[in-house]
Amino acid sequence: MSMEEDREEVRTAPDLDARSSPDPDAMLATRPVYSGKVVDLAVDTVRFPDGTTGELEMVRHSGAAAVLPVLSDPKGADPVILLIRQYRYAAGGNLLEVPAGRPAEPGEAWETCARRELEEETGLIADQLDYLTSILTTPGFTDERIHLFLATRLREGRQRLDADEFLEPVTLPLSEALEAIRDGAIQDAKTICTLLYAAGFLLG
């Protein structure tokens, strides 16, 4: 029996068009400031719930998919998982993360995005991919939403890193990853959310 059949309810990832966006009823105007490869920055004039108005800085983002690869039996006592140690300039060094990335083009399905990023960053192909949940990374100033997945029944594919990606795979038991969260060794938010969700509801 697959993990999908083992659950009471099968969850599916939302469509790309259904991603979060600022409240259209609250936005009175928007002033573009910068348009980049990864994000767009604007200053929005907003009507607040009490009727007053003000300006908010907004970072608009395409969203992303993140994947936790499970290398051993996901129902085992302490499943073996794969993370990546990746150089992050903004964080001042290397972070331990789940594989993740943005859509290759507008409209790409989140499952497709997740499968592609998994293979490109780890060289693994998932014969089974389960949607977990979606998270808003920093809703105080950005609409970025990351969709979280669990990858099982893995086989070898081909790693294809981008020119600005510097990473290495790290294989470890789930228990060690959870200890790393507790001890502060894992600080990446999407990774913490993915690991805790999988450990709390699916694995072991």
C-alpha positions in Angstrom: 0.0 0.0 0.0 1.4 3.4 -0.9 1.6 6.3 1.5 -1.1 8.0 -0.5 -3.5 5.1 -0.1 -2.5 4.9 3.6 -3.9 8.3 4.3 -7.6 9.1 4.9 -7.4 12.0 2.5 -5.3 12.5 -0.6 -4.0 16.1 -0.8 -3.1 17.7 -4.1 -1.0 20.8 -4.7 -2.8 24.0 -5.7 -2.6 25.4 -9.2 0.0 28.1 -9.9 -2.7 30.7 -10.5 -4.1 30.0 -7.0 -1.0 31.3 -5.2 -1.4 34.0 -2.6 -1.6 37.6 -3.7 -2.3 40.9 -1.9 -5.9 41.6 -1.0 -7.4 43.2 -4.2 -10.1 45.0 -2.2 -7.5 46.7 0.0 -5.0 47.8 -2.7 -5.8 51.3 -3.9 -2.7 51.8 -6.0 0.7 50.3 -6.6 4.0 52.0 -7.6 6.6 49.7 -9.2 10.1 50.3 -7.8 12.3 47.5 -9.2 11.8 44.4 -11.4 14.4 41.7 -11.1 15.1 38.1 -12.0 13.7 36.7 -8.7 11.5 39.4 -7.2 9.6 42.6 -8.0 9.5 45.4 -5.5 6.6 47.9 -5.3 5.1 50.4 -2.9 1.4 49.7 -2.5 -1.2 52.2 -1.2 -3.5 50.2 1.0 -6.8 50.7 2.8 -6.6 49.0 6.2 -9.5 47.2 8.0 -10.3 50.4 10.1 -10.7 52.5 6.9 -7.4 54.4 7.1 -4.9 54.3 4.3 -1.1 53.9 4.2 1.8 52.7 2.1 3.3 49.2 2.3 6.5 48.0 0.7 5.8 44.7 -1.2 8.1 42.1 -2.5 6.3 40.0 -5.2 7.7 36.5 -5.8 6.8 33.7 -8.2 6.6 31.1 -5.3 8.6 27.9 -5.1 8.4 24.1 -4.5 10.5 22.3 -1.9 11.0 18.5 -1.6 12.1 16.2 1.2 13.6 13.1 -0.4 13.3 9.9 1.8 15.9 7.3 0.9 14.7 4.4 3.0 11.3 3.0 4.1 9.2 6.1 5.1 7.4 4.0 7.7 10.6 2.7 9.3 11.5 3.7 12.8 14.0 6.3 11.7 13.9 7.0 7.9 17.0 8.1 6.1 16.6 11.5 4.3 18.6 13.6 2.0 19.2 17.3 2.5 21.6 19.6 0.7 24.3 21.9 2.2 24.0 25.0 0.0 26.0 28.3 -0.1 23.6 31.2 0.6 25.2 34.7 0.3 22.3 36.4 2.1 22.7 34.1 5.1 26.5 34.6 5.3 27.5 31.0 4.4 26.2 27.5 4.1 22.7 26.3 5.1 21.3 22.8 5.4 18.1 22.7 3.3 15.6 20.6 1.5 16.0 20.8 -2.3 13.8 23.7 -3.7 13.4 26.1 -6.5 11.1 28.4 -8.5 9.0 27.5 -11.6 11.0 27.2 -14.8 8.2 29.2 -16.6 4.9 30.9 -15.6 2.1 28.3 -15.3 4.4 25.3 -14.5 2.6 22.9 -12.1 4.0 22.7 -8.6 4.4 19.0 -8.9 6.4 19.4 -12.1 8.5 22.1 -10.5 9.2 19.9 -7.4 10.2 16.9 -9.5 12.5 19.0 -11.7 14.2 20.8 -8.8 14.7 17.4 -7.0 16.5 15.9 -10.0 18.5 19.0 -10.9 19.8 19.5 -7.3 20.2 15.9 -6.1 20.2 13.7 -9.3 17.2 11.8 -8.0 13.9 11.0 -9.6 10.8 10.4 -7.4 8.4 7.7 -8.5 6.1 8.9 -5.8 5.6 12.6 -4.8 3.2 13.6 -2.1 2.0 17.1 -1.5 2.3 18.1 2.2 1.2 21.8 2.6 2.0 25.3 1.6 3.7 28.0 3.7 3.8 31.8 3.5 7.5 32.7 4.1 7.2 36.3 5.4 3.7 37.7 4.9 4.6 41.0 6.5 6.2 42.2 3.2 6.1 39.4 0.5 3.5 37.2 -1.2 6.0 34.3 -1.5 4.4 30.9 -1.0 6.4 27.7 -0.9 4.7 24.4 -1.7 6.1 21.4 0.3 6.4 17.8 -1.0 7.6 14.4 0.2 9.5 12.3 -2.4 9.8 8.5 -2.0 10.6 5.5 -4.2 13.6 7.3 -5.6 15.8 6.3 -8.5 18.9 7.7 -10.1 18.6 10.6 -12.6 21.0 13.4 -13.6 22.1 16.3 -11.5 22.1 19.6 -13.3 23.2 22.6 -11.2 22.8 26.3 -12.2 25.9 28.4 -12.4 25.2 30.1 -9.1 24.3 26.9 -7.2 27.0 25.5 -4.9 25.7 22.6 -2.9 26.5 19.1 -1.7 24.2 16.3 -0.6 23.9 15.3 3.1 22.4 11.9 4.0 21.2 11.5 7.6 18.5 9.8 9.7 15.4 11.9 10.4 16.1 11.9 14.1 19.4 13.7 13.5 17.7 16.3 11.3 15.2 17.0 14.0 18.0 17.3 16.6 19.6 19.8 14.2 16.4 21.9 14.2 16.3 21.8 18.0 20.0 22.7 18.3 19.8 25.5 15.8 22.0 23.8 13.2 19.1 23.9 10.7 17.8 27.5 10.4 16.1 27.6 7.0 12.4 28.1 7.5 11.1 25.9 4.6 13.3 23.1 5.7 12.2 23.3 9.3 8.5 23.3 8.2 9.0 20.4 5.8 10.8 18.3 8.3 8.4 18.9 11.2 5.3 18.4 9.0 6.7 15.1 7.6 7.8 13.9 11.0 4.6 14.9 12.7 2.1 13.5 10.3 3.8 11.0 7.8 7.1 9.5 8.7 8.1 6.8 11.1 
